């Protein structure tokens, strides 16, 4: 089969790794045997090759400005590890490399496609750009579940559901690693908020952890086979996640049999003993209290057989990831060619499929291309589309269209700016309706916006809510008076359409006044064009919510985010709170996140998980299942070609209500067309985790087709026998 070309790099289809796993293990063991004593700590630690921090280290000539650098061992043919953030593309890191990359839409936007094949394609694309820039490790694969909609990193992740998150993350990782580079999966585990992120102590039962967050990781790893797992900042049962024997040894390596290596998050290593607890590599060591995995580790290995054995194992795991993904056989080099036009099409299609139509009264959308006058208001829509900040920040060539810095003099301030990609919705709208009078007004003066809305046939308000790593949000409101702006414009024009560029669910006190609401998330490098194509019907909206939009914070397990009013945001570290204590009790909801919590408590969401409208209509029925496989028929009953997502839920077990997504498939249909959808049910979704194994009780299991998590069809009952099995 001929090699595929992406970003000027030959990509060999088929197995994502460059060597078969057994061969990689054998080679790794032989290389460790050949190592000199001084070479055994070369691969176990690295620096952040950036001129930031109080005492930045010298940057080796081989290093590239980015997240990390771990020197290789040329004598043994072991390449250096050149690391870059993140899941949405190759990060910009202040523009220090004087280059740009293609920004995929946010994780939530990607998840709203419910399309594993498209996630794989996006992974191939950003992995190709990673190679072209000279990196061979991409810090991708964010799979943490949304336990709180106010989490500042919600936009980076996929969903609140372990099946959806795991499947999508796994395919994205598989796509990245098809380029013969390593992808991580992160942040392991239970990293649910940014507030107190380096000392928040998560309390959760082993059962609930395995049925939720850990299951998402396990599914993602089974599909994607990532070369590395990045551990998290937070504590779990009193131990730092990067020094957690429970997470890293007992679960990841012993129970799951993971062959790759665990790298720390940057500044997340508490001590030398982290090595014995399962950590294999210290990342960005200048951000930690000390370099633990260099001379200190070497000295411990000389005097303590436990450290000596552990050091050999650390090297074997890192080398396995290198060999299994072919980093030595397919070396990277700077200066590769990137086809920004072709890669931009991947970002554009992802944005089109990920935009969710939440409201469409009187069929106001799609807009007519014969419209005479349109008022476009707010959101810097004349310049670009919003993106999330922090380590996942990607910018195209030339950088951002608009940047709004935060105050302060922190060396990390460059990570924390509101930045807009160079894809103007206003320009895209004008291109579609060149004969219409399209007027733009920013959102500084409500009176000005209202006046323009009165004069136009249609008013389109672009509302934004910026999110970033390092910060959580106090509530679900829109900032900067935008709720009042939308209400006033909607009062002035009954044909008011709201386009939301947010990284989290929001409240909508103005909802009933509006004609339509479009959730565009952070739509990436070609977001403006994608939004316009939805508004005017060139694209039929097909996105479905991967997370619940709660009616209010009172519906959440924690109406007030733990620690939010006690601790100041601190992006770089936890020095001011070295001895701080913050307990985060996830046993409140256990494995019942989002729609599962609502089903348990009887809450009705503002918009439920799985929800999304279309310009056509669909009907799904004919469910047949034996509890292992299922089939149903999906029909397009409308007048436009479009896509929907077939969703299958477990709704009860032995008479007890128990809601879990157990299968899904995106389906594209022409008017009048139907398709039989076949789904395989992962038995872990029907089971409980008990005493170190999955346990499925005998009983009657009921399944139902769902338009979304709250709109379910007639249940189908099947009798299943008891089962118990190891993970």
C-alpha positions as CSV (number, residue, x, y, z in Angstrom):
1,X,0.0,0.0,0.0
2,X,1.5,3.4,-0.9
3,X,2.4,5.8,1.8
4,X,0.0,8.7,2.4
5,X,1.3,12.2,2.4
6,X,0.4,14.7,5.2
7,X,2.3,17.9,5.9
8,X,5.0,16.7,3.6
9,X,5.8,13.6,5.6
10,X,5.4,10.0,4.5
11,X,2.8,8.3,6.7
12,X,2.6,4.6,6.5
13,X,-0.9,3.3,7.0
14,X,-1.8,0.3,9.1
15,X,-0.3,-0.3,12.5
16,X,0.2,2.9,14.3
17,X,3.6,1.9,15.7
18,X,6.9,1.4,13.9
19,X,7.6,-2.0,15.4
20,X,5.6,-4.8,16.8
21,X,5.3,-4.6,20.6
22,X,7.2,-7.8,21.3
23,X,10.0,-6.7,19.2
24,X,10.0,-3.3,20.9
25,X,10.2,-5.0,24.3
26,X,13.1,-7.2,23.2
27,X,15.0,-4.3,21.8
28,X,14.4,-2.1,24.9
29,X,15.7,-4.9,27.2
30,X,18.9,-5.2,25.0
31,X,19.5,-1.5,25.0
32,X,19.2,-1.3,28.8
33,X,21.7,-4.1,29.1
34,X,24.1,-2.1,26.9
35,X,23.8,1.1,28.8
36,X,26.6,2.5,30.9
37,X,25.8,3.5,34.4
38,X,26.0,7.2,33.6
39,X,23.6,6.7,30.7
40,X,20.8,5.3,32.7
41,X,19.4,8.7,33.9
42,X,19.6,10.4,30.6
43,X,16.1,9.5,29.5
44,X,14.5,9.8,32.9
45,X,14.4,13.6,33.1
46,X,14.1,16.6,30.8
47,X,13.9,20.4,30.7
48,X,11.4,22.9,29.4
49,X,13.5,24.6,26.7
50,X,12.0,28.0,27.0
51,X,13.5,31.2,28.4
52,X,10.9,31.5,31.2
53,X,11.0,31.1,34.9
54,X,13.3,32.4,37.6
55,X,16.4,30.5,36.5
56,X,15.8,29.0,33.0
57,X,18.3,26.2,32.1
58,X,20.7,26.5,29.2
59,X,18.9,25.4,26.0
60,X,20.8,22.7,24.0
61,X,21.3,23.4,20.3
62,X,19.3,20.3,19.5
63,X,16.3,21.4,21.5
64,X,13.4,23.3,19.9
65,X,11.4,25.9,21.8
66,X,8.5,23.9,23.1
67,X,7.2,21.9,26.1
68,X,10.2,19.6,26.7
69,X,13.5,18.2,25.7
70,X,15.1,14.9,26.8
71,X,18.5,14.2,25.3
72,X,19.1,10.9,23.5
73,X,21.9,8.4,23.7
74,X,23.7,8.6,20.3
75,X,26.1,5.8,21.1
76,X,23.1,3.4,21.3
77,X,21.1,5.0,18.5
78,X,18.4,6.4,20.9
79,X,16.9,9.7,19.7
80,X,16.2,12.7,21.8
81,X,12.6,13.3,22.8
82,X,11.4,16.6,21.5
83,X,8.1,17.4,23.0
84,X,5.4,19.9,22.2
85,X,1.9,20.7,23.4
86,X,-1.0,19.8,22.8
87,X,-4.2,18.1,21.8
88,X,-5.5,20.8,19.5
89,X,-2.4,21.3,17.4
90,X,1.2,22.3,17.8
91,X,1.3,25.0,20.4
92,X,2.4,28.6,19.7
93,X,4.6,29.1,22.9
94,X,4.6,32.9,22.7
95,X,5.5,32.7,19.0
96,X,9.2,32.0,19.9
97,X,9.6,29.7,16.9
98,X,8.3,32.4,14.6
99,X,5.9,29.9,13.0
100,X,2.3,28.9,13.1
101,X,0.3,25.7,13.0
102,X,-3.3,24.6,12.1
103,X,-5.6,24.8,15.1
104,X,-8.2,22.2,15.4
105,X,-11.5,23.2,17.1
106,X,-11.6,22.7,20.9
107,X,-12.0,19.2,22.4
108,X,-15.6,19.9,23.1
109,X,-16.2,20.9,19.4
110,X,-14.4,17.7,18.3
111,X,-16.5,15.6,20.7
112,X,-19.7,17.2,19.4
113,X,-19.1,15.5,16.1
114,X,-19.4,12.1,17.7
115,X,-17.2,11.0,14.8
116,X,-14.2,8.8,15.7
117,X,-13.0,8.7,12.0
118,X,-12.9,12.5,11.9
119,X,-11.0,12.5,15.2
120,X,-8.5,10.1,13.7
121,X,-8.1,12.3,10.7
122,X,-7.5,15.3,13.0
123,X,-4.9,13.3,14.9
124,X,-3.1,12.4,11.6
125,X,-3.1,16.1,10.7
126,X,-1.7,17.5,13.9
127,X,0.8,14.6,14.2
128,X,2.0,15.5,10.7
129,X,2.5,19.1,11.6
130,X,4.3,17.9,14.8
131,X,6.8,16.0,12.7
132,X,7.2,18.9,10.2
133,X,8.3,21.2,13.0
134,X,10.9,18.7,14.3
135,X,9.0,17.2,17.3
136,X,8.5,13.5,18.0
137,X,6.3,13.7,21.1
138,X,2.9,15.4,21.2
139,X,1.3,16.0,24.6
140,X,-2.1,15.1,23.3
141,X,-4.9,12.8,24.3
142,X,-6.8,14.8,27.0
143,X,-9.5,12.4,28.2
144,X,-10.4,13.7,31.7
145,X,-14.2,13.7,32.2
146,X,-16.2,16.8,32.9
147,X,-17.1,16.6,36.5
148,X,-17.8,20.3,36.8
149,X,-18.8,22.6,33.9
150,X,-16.8,25.5,35.5
151,X,-13.5,23.7,35.0
152,X,-11.1,26.0,33.1
153,X,-9.8,23.1,31.0
154,X,-13.2,21.7,30.0
155,X,-12.7,23.1,26.5
156,X,-9.6,20.8,26.0
157,X,-11.4,17.6,27.0
158,X,-14.2,15.6,25.3
159,X,-17.2,14.8,27.4
160,X,-18.7,13.7,30.7
161,X,-19.2,10.1,29.4
162,X,-16.5,7.4,29.6
163,X,-17.5,5.6,26.4
164,X,-17.7,8.8,24.2
165,X,-14.5,10.3,25.7
166,X,-12.5,7.1,25.5
167,X,-13.4,6.2,21.9
168,X,-12.7,9.7,20.6
169,X,-9.5,10.1,22.5
170,X,-8.3,6.7,21.4
171,X,-8.9,7.5,17.7
172,X,-7.2,10.9,18.0
173,X,-4.1,9.2,19.7
174,X,-4.0,6.5,17.0
175,X,-4.0,9.2,14.3
176,X,-1.2,11.2,16.0
177,X,1.0,8.1,16.4
178,X,0.4,7.0,12.7
179,X,3.2,9.6,12.1
180,X,5.8,7.6,14.0
181,X,5.7,9.9,16.9
182,X,4.6,9.4,20.5
183,X,1.3,10.7,21.9
184,X,0.5,10.9,25.5
185,X,-2.9,10.3,27.1
186,X,-3.5,12.7,30.0
187,X,-4.0,13.7,32.8
188,X,-4.0,10.5,34.8
189,X,-6.2,10.8,36.7
190,X,-9.3,12.5,38.2
191,X,-8.0,15.9,37.3
192,X,-11.4,17.7,37.5
193,X,-10.7,21.3,38.3
194,X,-8.0,24.0,38.0
195,X,-8.6,25.6,41.4
196,X,-5.9,24.3,43.8
197,X,-4.8,22.0,41.0
198,X,-1.5,21.0,42.6
199,X,-2.9,20.2,46.0
200,X,-6.6,19.4,45.5
201,X,-7.0,16.0,47.1
202,X,-9.6,13.8,45.3
203,X,-11.6,11.4,47.4
204,X,-13.4,8.7,45.4
205,X,-14.1,5.0,45.8
206,X,-12.2,2.5,43.7
207,X,-15.6,1.4,42.3
208,X,-16.7,4.8,41.2
209,X,-13.2,5.7,39.7
210,X,-13.2,2.5,37.6
211,X,-16.7,3.1,36.3
212,X,-16.0,6.7,35.2
213,X,-12.7,8.4,34.7
214,X,-10.5,5.3,34.7
215,X,-12.8,3.6,32.2
216,X,-12.4,6.5,29.8
217,X,-8.6,6.2,30.1
218,X,-8.8,2.4,29.6
219,X,-10.9,2.6,26.5
220,X,-8.7,5.3,25.0
221,X,-5.6,3.3,25.7
222,X,-7.1,0.1,24.2
223,X,-7.8,1.9,21.0
224,X,-4.9,4.3,20.7
225,X,-2.1,2.5,22.5
226,X,-0.3,5.7,23.6
227,X,3.4,5.6,24.1
228,X,3.1,7.6,27.3
229,X,0.7,8.4,30.0
230,X,1.0,11.9,31.6
231,X,0.1,11.9,35.2
232,X,-1.9,14.7,36.8
233,X,-1.2,17.6,39.2
234,X,-3.9,16.8,41.8
235,X,-3.7,14.4,44.7
236,X,-5.7,11.2,44.9
237,X,-6.3,9.8,48.4
238,X,-3.6,12.0,49.8
239,X,-0.9,11.2,47.3
240,X,0.2,13.3,44.4
241,X,-1.0,11.7,41.2
242,X,2.5,11.7,39.8
243,X,3.6,9.8,43.0
244,X,0.5,7.6,43.4
245,X,1.2,3.9,43.9
246,X,-2.5,3.3,43.6
247,X,-2.8,4.9,40.1
248,X,0.6,4.3,38.5
249,X,1.6,0.9,39.9
250,X,-1.5,-0.9,41.0
251,X,-3.8,0.2,38.3
252,X,-1.9,1.3,35.3
253,X,1.1,-1.1,35.3
254,X,0.0,-4.1,37.3
255,X,-3.8,-4.3,36.6
256,X,-3.8,-3.0,33.1
257,X,-0.3,-4.3,32.1
258,X,0.7,-1.0,30.4
259,X,4.1,-1.2,28.7
260,X,4.8,2.4,28.0
261,X,6.1,5.1,30.4
262,X,4.6,7.6,32.7
263,X,5.8,11.2,32.3
264,X,5.0,13.8,34.8
265,X,3.1,16.9,34.2
266,X,5.3,20.0,34.3
267,X,6.1,20.9,37.9
268,X,4.2,17.9,39.3
269,X,7.0,15.8,40.9
270,X,7.1,16.0,44.7
271,X,10.2,13.8,45.5
272,X,12.6,11.0,44.5
273,X,10.3,8.4,45.9
274,X,7.9,9.1,42.9
275,X,10.1,6.7,41.0
276,X,9.2,3.8,43.3
277,X,5.5,4.9,43.1
278,X,5.5,4.4,39.3
279,X,6.7,7.7,37.7
280,X,9.2,7.0,34.9
281,X,10.2,10.5,33.7
282,X,10.5,13.9,35.3
283,X,9.3,16.6,32.8
284,X,10.3,20.2,32.8
285,X,12.5,19.6,35.8
286,X,13.2,23.3,36.5
287,X,9.6,23.7,37.6
288,X,10.0,21.1,40.3
289,X,11.5,21.7,43.8
290,X,14.6,19.8,42.6
291,X,15.9,17.5,39.9
292,X,15.1,14.2,41.4
293,X,15.6,11.8,38.5
294,X,19.2,12.8,37.7
295,X,22.1,12.4,40.1
296,X,19.7,11.7,43.1
297,X,18.2,8.8,41.2
298,X,21.6,7.5,40.1
299,X,22.9,7.6,43.7
300,X,19.8,5.8,45.0
301,X,20.2,3.1,42.3
302,X,23.8,2.5,43.3
303,X,22.9,1.9,47.0
304,X,19.4,0.4,46.8
305,X,18.5,-2.6,44.7
306,X,14.8,-1.5,44.6
307,X,15.9,1.8,42.9
308,X,18.3,-0.1,40.6
309,X,15.6,-2.4,39.4
310,X,13.2,0.5,39.0
311,X,15.7,2.5,37.0
312,X,16.1,-0.3,34.5
313,X,12.3,-0.6,34.2
314,X,12.0,3.2,33.7
315,X,14.4,3.0,30.8
316,X,12.8,-0.1,29.3
317,X,9.4,1.6,29.3
318,X,10.7,4.8,27.6
319,X,12.6,2.8,25.1
320,X,9.6,0.6,24.4
321,X,7.6,3.7,23.4
322,X,10.4,4.9,21.2
323,X,10.8,1.6,19.4
324,X,7.1,0.7,19.2
325,X,6.4,4.0,17.5
326,X,9.5,4.0,15.3
327,X,11.1,7.2,16.5
328,X,14.6,5.8,15.8
329,X,13.7,4.4,12.3
330,X,11.8,7.5,11.2
331,X,13.8,10.4,12.7
332,X,12.2,13.9,12.7
333,X,13.8,17.0,11.3
334,X,12.9,20.6,11.4
335,X,11.7,22.4,8.3
336,X,9.2,20.0,7.0
337,X,6.6,21.3,4.6
338,X,3.1,21.9,5.9
339,X,0.1,22.2,3.5
340,X,-1.9,24.7,5.5
341,X,-4.7,24.7,2.9
342,X,-5.2,21.0,3.1
343,X,-4.9,20.9,6.9
344,X,-7.2,23.8,7.2
345,X,-9.9,21.8,5.5
346,X,-9.6,19.2,8.2
347,X,-10.1,21.9,10.8
348,X,-13.0,23.3,8.8
349,X,-14.8,20.0,8.5
350,X,-14.3,19.3,12.2
351,X,-15.8,22.7,13.0
352,X,-18.8,22.1,10.7
353,X,-19.6,18.8,12.2
354,X,-19.0,20.0,15.8
355,X,-21.3,23.1,15.8
356,X,-24.5,22.4,17.7
357,X,-27.8,24.0,16.8
358,X,-29.5,24.4,20.2
359,X,-32.6,26.5,19.2
360,X,-34.4,27.3,16.0
361,X,-37.8,28.9,16.5
362,X,-40.0,29.4,13.4
363,X,-37.3,27.9,11.3
364,X,-35.4,31.2,11.2
365,X,-32.3,29.2,10.3
366,X,-30.9,28.6,7.7
367,X,-30.9,32.3,6.8
368,X,-31.9,33.2,3.3
369,X,-29.2,34.3,0.9
370,X,-31.5,36.9,-0.3
371,X,-31.5,38.7,3.0
372,X,-31.2,42.5,2.5
373,X,-29.9,43.6,5.9
374,X,-28.0,41.9,8.7
375,X,-26.6,43.3,12.0
376,X,-23.6,41.4,13.3
377,X,-22.8,42.3,16.9
378,X,-20.0,41.6,19.3
379,X,-17.5,38.8,19.9
380,X,-14.7,40.4,17.7
381,X,-16.6,38.8,14.8
382,X,-15.0,41.3,12.5
383,X,-11.6,39.9,13.3
384,X,-11.7,36.2,14.2
385,X,-12.9,33.4,16.5
386,X,-12.0,32.8,20.1
387,X,-9.6,30.1,21.3
388,X,-8.8,28.7,24.7
389,X,-5.6,29.5,26.5
390,X,-2.8,27.8,28.3
391,X,-0.6,25.0,27.0
392,X,-3.1,24.0,24.3
393,X,-3.0,27.4,22.6
394,X,-2.3,27.1,18.9
395,X,-2.0,30.0,16.5
396,X,-1.7,30.1,12.7
397,X,0.9,31.9,10.6
398,X,1.2,35.5,11.8
399,X,-0.2,34.8,15.2
400,X,-3.6,35.9,16.6
401,X,-6.0,38.3,14.9
402,X,-6.7,39.9,18.3
403,X,-5.1,39.4,21.7
404,X,-6.3,40.7,25.0
405,X,-3.7,40.2,27.7
406,X,-4.4,39.8,31.4
407,X,-2.8,42.2,33.8
408,X,0.2,41.1,35.8
409,X,3.9,40.5,35.3
410,X,4.1,36.7,35.6
411,X,6.5,35.0,33.2
412,X,3.5,32.9,32.3
413,X,1.4,35.9,31.2
414,X,2.0,35.0,27.5
415,X,0.2,31.7,28.0
416,X,-2.8,33.5,29.5
417,X,-4.2,35.9,26.8
418,X,-7.5,35.9,25.1
419,X,-6.6,35.2,21.5
420,X,-8.7,35.0,18.3
421,X,-7.8,33.0,15.3
422,X,-7.7,34.7,11.9
423,X,-11.0,33.5,10.6
424,X,-13.6,36.3,10.6
425,X,-17.2,35.3,10.8
426,X,-18.2,38.8,9.5
427,X,-16.0,38.3,6.4
428,X,-17.4,34.8,5.8
429,X,-21.0,36.1,6.1
430,X,-20.3,38.9,3.6
431,X,-18.8,36.4,1.2
432,X,-22.0,34.4,1.2
433,X,-24.4,37.3,0.9
434,X,-22.3,40.0,-1.0
435,X,-25.4,42.0,-1.9
436,X,-26.8,42.3,1.6
437,X,-26.1,45.3,3.8
438,X,-24.1,43.7,6.7
439,X,-23.2,46.1,9.5
440,X,-20.9,45.2,12.4
441,X,-21.0,46.8,15.9
442,X,-18.9,45.7,18.8
443,X,-20.5,45.1,22.2
444,X,-19.2,48.1,24.1
445,X,-22.4,50.1,23.9
446,X,-25.7,48.2,24.2
447,X,-27.6,51.2,22.8
448,X,-25.6,51.1,19.6
449,X,-26.1,47.4,19.2
450,X,-29.9,47.8,19.8
451,X,-30.2,50.6,17.2
452,X,-28.5,48.4,14.5
453,X,-30.7,45.4,15.4
454,X,-33.8,47.5,15.0
455,X,-32.7,48.5,11.4
456,X,-31.9,45.0,10.3
457,X,-33.9,42.0,9.2
458,X,-31.8,39.7,11.3
459,X,-29.4,40.4,14.2
460,X,-26.6,37.9,14.9
461,X,-24.9,38.3,18.3
462,X,-21.6,36.7,18.8
463,X,-21.1,36.0,22.5
464,X,-17.8,34.7,23.9
465,X,-16.6,33.2,27.2
466,X,-12.8,32.7,27.4
467,X,-11.4,29.7,29.3
468,X,-7.9,28.8,30.2
469,X,-5.7,26.3,32.0
470,X,-5.0,27.6,35.4
471,X,-8.4,29.2,36.1
472,X,-11.9,28.0,36.8
473,X,-15.1,30.0,36.4
474,X,-17.3,31.2,39.3
475,X,-20.6,30.4,37.6
476,X,-22.3,29.8,34.2
477,X,-22.9,33.4,33.2
478,X,-21.5,35.2,30.2
479,X,-18.9,37.8,31.2
480,X,-18.7,41.5,30.3
481,X,-22.4,42.2,30.4
482,X,-23.2,40.0,27.4
483,X,-26.3,38.5,28.9
484,X,-27.8,42.0,29.1
485,X,-26.6,42.8,25.6
486,X,-28.3,39.7,24.1
487,X,-31.5,40.4,26.0
488,X,-31.6,44.0,24.8
489,X,-30.9,43.0,21.1
490,X,-33.5,40.2,21.2
491,X,-36.1,42.7,22.6
492,X,-35.3,45.0,19.6
493,X,-35.4,42.3,16.9
494,X,-37.4,39.1,17.1
495,X,-35.0,37.5,14.6
496,X,-32.0,37.5,16.9
497,X,-29.6,34.6,16.5
498,X,-27.0,34.0,19.2
499,X,-23.7,32.4,18.2
500,X,-21.8,31.1,21.3
501,X,-18.0,30.8,21.3
502,X,-17.5,29.2,24.7
503,X,-15.4,26.5,26.3
504,X,-18.0,25.5,28.8
505,X,-21.7,25.2,29.2
506,X,-23.4,28.5,30.0
507,X,-26.6,29.7,31.5
508,X,-29.1,31.4,29.1
509,X,-31.4,33.8,30.9
510,X,-32.3,35.3,27.6
511,X,-33.1,32.0,25.8
512,X,-36.8,32.4,25.3
513,X,-36.4,35.8,23.7
514,X,-34.1,34.5,20.9
515,X,-35.0,33.0,17.6
516,X,-32.0,30.7,17.4
517,X,-28.9,29.7,19.4
518,X,-25.8,28.2,17.8
519,X,-23.1,26.6,20.0
520,X,-19.9,27.0,18.0
521,X,-17.5,26.3,20.9
522,X,-13.9,27.4,20.0
523,X,-14.1,26.5,16.3
524,X,-10.4,26.6,15.4
525,X,-8.5,27.8,12.4
526,X,-11.4,28.0,10.0
527,X,-14.1,28.7,12.5
528,X,-15.5,31.8,10.9
529,X,-16.2,30.0,7.6
530,X,-17.8,27.0,9.5
531,X,-20.2,29.3,11.4
532,X,-21.3,31.1,8.3
533,X,-21.9,27.8,6.4
534,X,-24.2,26.7,9.2
535,X,-26.1,30.0,9.4
536,X,-26.9,30.0,5.7
537,X,-27.5,26.3,5.3
538,X,-24.5,25.3,3.2
539,X,-23.9,22.9,6.1
540,X,-26.7,21.1,7.8
541,X,-25.9,21.2,11.5
542,X,-25.2,17.8,12.9
543,X,-23.3,18.4,16.2
544,X,-24.7,16.8,19.4
545,X,-23.8,18.0,22.9
546,X,-21.1,15.8,24.5
547,X,-21.8,17.4,27.9
548,X,-24.9,18.5,29.9
549,X,-25.9,22.2,30.0
550,X,-27.3,22.4,33.5
551,X,-30.4,24.6,34.2
552,X,-28.5,26.1,37.1
553,X,-25.5,25.5,39.4
554,X,-28.0,24.3,42.0
555,X,-28.3,21.1,39.9
556,X,-24.6,20.3,40.2
557,X,-23.1,17.9,42.8
558,X,-21.2,20.9,44.1
559,X,-23.1,24.2,43.6
560,X,-20.0,26.0,44.7
561,X,-16.7,24.8,43.2
562,X,-14.5,23.4,45.9
563,X,-11.9,25.9,47.0
564,X,-12.8,28.6,44.4
565,X,-13.4,31.3,47.0
566,X,-10.4,30.2,49.2
567,X,-7.5,30.0,46.8
568,X,-6.2,32.4,44.2
569,X,-5.4,31.1,40.7
570,X,-1.7,30.1,40.4
571,X,-0.8,28.9,37.0
572,X,2.9,28.0,37.5
573,X,2.9,26.4,40.9
574,X,1.7,25.9,44.4
575,X,4.4,27.6,46.4
576,X,2.1,30.0,48.2
577,X,0.0,27.0,49.3
578,X,2.7,24.5,50.0
579,X,0.9,23.0,52.9
580,X,-2.6,23.9,51.7
581,X,-5.4,21.3,52.1
582,X,-8.3,21.1,49.8
583,X,-10.5,18.0,49.8
584,X,-12.6,17.4,46.7
585,X,-15.1,14.6,47.4
586,X,-16.1,12.9,44.1
587,X,-17.9,10.2,46.0
588,X,-20.9,12.7,46.1
589,X,-21.7,11.8,42.5
590,X,-19.3,8.8,42.1
591,X,-19.6,7.5,38.5
592,X,-22.9,9.5,38.0
593,X,-21.5,12.4,36.0
594,X,-23.6,14.8,34.0
595,X,-26.6,13.2,32.4
596,X,-26.3,10.2,34.8
597,X,-26.5,12.6,37.8
598,X,-29.5,14.3,36.3
599,X,-31.2,10.9,35.8
600,X,-30.5,9.9,39.3
601,X,-31.8,13.2,40.8
602,X,-34.6,13.8,38.4
603,X,-33.1,17.1,37.1
604,X,-34.1,18.5,33.7
605,X,-31.1,20.1,31.9
606,X,-31.2,23.4,30.1
607,X,-29.9,21.2,27.2
608,X,-29.2,17.5,27.8
609,X,-26.3,15.4,26.8
610,X,-26.7,14.2,23.2
611,X,-28.9,17.1,22.2
612,X,-28.8,18.9,18.9
613,X,-31.1,20.1,16.1
614,X,-30.9,19.8,12.4
615,X,-32.5,21.4,9.3
616,X,-34.0,18.1,8.5
617,X,-35.7,15.5,10.7
618,X,-34.8,11.9,11.7
619,X,-36.6,8.9,13.2
620,X,-34.8,6.0,14.9
621,X,-36.7,2.8,15.8
622,X,-36.7,-1.0,15.4
623,X,-34.4,-1.6,18.3
624,X,-33.2,-5.2,18.7
625,X,-30.7,-6.3,21.2
626,X,-29.4,-9.4,23.0
627,X,-27.3,-7.3,25.4
628,X,-24.1,-7.8,23.5
629,X,-25.0,-6.5,20.0
630,X,-27.8,-4.2,19.0
631,X,-29.4,-2.9,15.8
632,X,-31.8,-0.1,14.9
633,X,-33.1,1.7,11.9
634,X,-32.4,5.4,11.3
635,X,-34.4,7.3,8.7
636,X,-34.1,10.8,7.3
637,X,-37.8,11.9,7.3
638,X,-37.1,15.5,6.2
639,X,-36.2,17.3,3.0
640,X,-32.5,17.9,3.3
641,X,-29.5,15.7,3.4
642,X,-28.0,15.6,6.9
643,X,-26.4,13.6,9.7
644,X,-27.6,12.5,13.0
645,X,-26.2,10.4,15.9
646,X,-27.8,7.1,16.8
647,X,-27.6,6.9,20.6
648,X,-28.3,3.8,22.6
649,X,-28.7,3.9,26.4
650,X,-29.0,1.4,29.2
651,X,-32.0,2.7,31.2
652,X,-32.6,0.2,33.9
653,X,-31.1,-3.0,35.5
654,X,-33.3,-5.4,37.4
655,X,-36.0,-2.8,37.8
656,X,-33.6,0.0,39.1
657,X,-33.2,3.1,37.0
658,X,-29.6,3.2,35.7
659,X,-28.7,5.4,32.7
660,X,-25.5,4.8,30.7
661,X,-24.6,5.5,27.1
662,X,-23.7,2.1,25.7
663,X,-23.4,2.8,21.9
664,X,-23.4,5.5,19.3
665,X,-22.8,6.0,15.6
666,X,-22.9,9.1,13.4
667,X,-25.1,8.5,10.3
668,X,-25.3,10.6,7.1
669,X,-28.6,10.2,5.1
670,X,-30.2,11.7,2.1
671,X,-34.0,12.6,2.3
672,X,-36.0,9.4,2.6
673,X,-32.9,7.3,3.0
674,X,-32.6,4.8,5.9
675,X,-29.8,2.8,7.4
676,X,-29.5,-0.2,9.7
677,X,-27.1,0.7,12.5
678,X,-25.3,-2.1,14.3
679,X,-23.7,-1.5,17.7
680,X,-21.6,-3.6,20.0
681,X,-22.1,-3.1,23.7
682,X,-19.0,-3.0,25.9
683,X,-20.0,-5.2,28.9
684,X,-18.2,-2.9,31.3
685,X,-20.9,-0.4,30.7
686,X,-23.5,-2.8,32.0
687,X,-21.4,-3.9,35.0
688,X,-20.1,-2.6,38.4
689,X,-16.5,-2.6,39.6
690,X,-16.4,-4.7,42.7
691,X,-13.4,-6.2,44.6
692,X,-10.9,-5.7,41.8
693,X,-13.1,-7.0,38.9
694,X,-16.1,-6.2,36.7
695,X,-19.3,-7.8,38.1
696,X,-22.5,-8.0,36.0
697,X,-25.5,-9.2,38.0
698,X,-28.1,-11.5,36.5
699,X,-31.4,-9.7,35.7
700,X,-33.5,-7.8,33.3
701,X,-31.6,-5.1,31.4
702,X,-33.6,-2.4,29.5
703,X,-32.2,-0.4,26.6
704,X,-33.7,2.5,24.7
705,X,-32.8,4.6,21.7
706,X,-32.3,8.2,22.6
707,X,-32.6,11.4,20.6
708,X,-30.6,12.6,23.6
709,X,-30.2,11.6,27.2
710,X,-33.7,12.9,28.2
711,X,-35.7,12.0,25.1
712,X,-35.8,8.2,25.0
713,X,-37.8,5.7,23.0
714,X,-39.7,2.6,24.2
715,X,-37.3,0.4,26.2
716,X,-36.5,-3.1,25.0
717,X,-35.9,-5.7,27.8
718,X,-33.4,-8.6,27.7
719,X,-32.6,-11.1,30.4
720,X,-28.8,-11.4,31.0
721,X,-26.9,-13.9,33.2
722,X,-24.3,-13.0,35.8
723,X,-20.7,-12.4,34.8
724,X,-17.5,-11.5,36.5
725,X,-14.2,-10.8,34.8
726,X,-10.9,-9.0,35.3
727,X,-10.2,-5.8,33.4
